[in-house]
Amino acid sequence: GDSVTQMEGPVTLSEEAFLTINCTYTATGYPSLFWYVQYPGEGLQLLLKATKADDKGSNKGFEATYRKETTSFHLEKGSVQVSDSAVYFCALKTSNTGKLIFGQGTTLQVKP
Amino acid sequence: NAGVMQNPRHLVRRRGQEARLRCSPMKGHSHVYWYRQLPEEGLKFMVYLQKENIIDESGMPKERFSAEFPKEGPSILRIQQVVRGDSAAYFCASCAAERADTQYFGPGTRLTVL
């Protein structure tokens, strides 16, 4: 069945460091891909999305490119801030009922 | 704020009691999804509802769990005879149309079973 695999965390970086969180997926058909962020004690917020191959989603300095050939959707940011500390979830949406399938989440901790 | 509302935010139940979780979708949204987040895990899909209809319940445990989304009022996720393994965060998300790309999540209900 469809699935999403993320790199394991926690990821600990210093402020202004470069961030990559790897995400690969397995899916039939052509899913849409998403990154959600969860701050402590809160629900999930959509960070960015891409709906077809080679699309690049971007928001708040974060970027991810839908790579069909490698079935990947890696999240990147050039310079992280302490306020970026959160749990990041990669997800895909199937074409049938629209349910989201999530990876296990990657905790990012940014130190000043 | 017209975001997705969930209540209660925290719920404590003893084993064998019932838990009732409510979700009010964003204004204008008629599609609701429920997800469960077990400790240290990602979110798992449970059920997808439209007004008065269950569309996909493939992620719901076969026993003790039920969901509804009546014509009027919030969506309800009901867990009967709770057990410790039901302790988790339960999130609902809403969207405007069946194939809409963006689901908007509520803050979640954190259920603790003693």
Interface residues (C-beta under 8 A of the other chain):
Chain A: S32 Y36 E42 G43 L44 Q45 L46 K49 T51 F89 K93 S95 N96 T97 G98 K99 L100 I101 F102 G103 Q104 G105
Chain B: V4 Q6 H31 Y33 Y35 E41 G42 L43 K44 F45 Y48 I55 D56 G59 F91 A93 C95 E98 R99 A100 D101 T102 Q103 Y104 F105 G106 P107 G108
